[in-house]
Amino acid sequence: MEPKWTFSKGEFDGSRSTLFGELPDGYLIEVALEENQDGLLVCVGIKLTARENQEAHSGINSTYLQQLGIGEIIRSAREEYVERGGFLEDLASFRESERQTKNWPNPGALGHSDEKYAHLARLYQNSILKGLKNPIDELAKHMNCDRETAASRIAEVRNRDLLTRPLQGQLGGRLTKKAERLLGKNTDRKGRNA
């Protein structure tokens, strides 16, 4: 059950922000998200309520919660958060990152500039913020290469100090000031630079 997001509260800059929506069956839902230390956009709260004039039927019980699809709701909220927060700054610059990295030839790491790797860092960060389970696989498809090559390119992004290393686990990372400078970004979002 994907909600229709109708209202929001917060800055959507990595800090805790809340989306308010309505589920197809009329229940109201609030989802709070914030970026953790590894650059992952995580759910930090969910509230589900019936409208005051809504007939309770069987109410919110374990069966209803099992059928609700919380994972899909959180995925939808992440996408909305990223969109409302303007993490992509503008569509044209994001499209440029897609263009720069599409069908990437393989002359080795030294054959490409820091700027090209910064574009890849932007795409990786966006995949992480949206909560994709396999961002390396998605980037491999985009670049028309195997998974190992995509993973080595992300490792090179980190080696060139364009993306921070996650503190916990293997997924995560934020654009560094160097990457933002190369991409022409002049924003300094709360907690988003390393």
Secondary structure by P-SEA (a helix, b strand, c coil): cccccccccccccccbbbbbbbcccbbbbbbbbbbcccccccccbbbbbccccccccccccaaaaaacaaaaaaaaaaaaaaaaacccccaaaaaaaaaacccccccccccccaaaaaaaaaaaaaaaaaccccaaaaaaaaacccaaaaaaaaaaaaaaccccccccccccccccaaaaaaaccccccccccc
